[in-house]
Amino acid sequence: MDALWYLFAGFFVTWLILGIYLFSLRRQIEVLRSELAALRGERGTLEEEQMPEAKAVRDTTGS
């Protein structure tokens, strides 16, 4: 019966570690997405300020 307790404890610890890892991974992905959106916004602003024709080129390429 003692070995069964260790089995459940190991199972619980494994799932706990996996849950914590997935939670931290999701958090990092959210941070990267927000940084990417900010960089895309900055890039668009810089292109429009420096080269007004860049918007026309970007519109024709579809990006």
MODELLER restraints for C-alpha pairs under 7 A, 6 or more apart:
rsr = mdl.restraints
at = mdl.atoms
rsr.add(forms.Gaussian(group=physical.xy_distance, feature=features.Distance(at['CA:47:A'], at['CA:54:A']), mean=6.17, stdev=0.5))
rsr.add(forms.Gaussian(group=physical.xy_distance, feature=features.Distance(at['CA:48:A'], at['CA:54:A']), mean=6.81, stdev=0.5))
rsr.add(forms.Gaussian(group=physical.xy_distance, feature=features.Distance(at['CA:48:A'], at['CA:55:A']), mean=6.56, stdev=0.5))
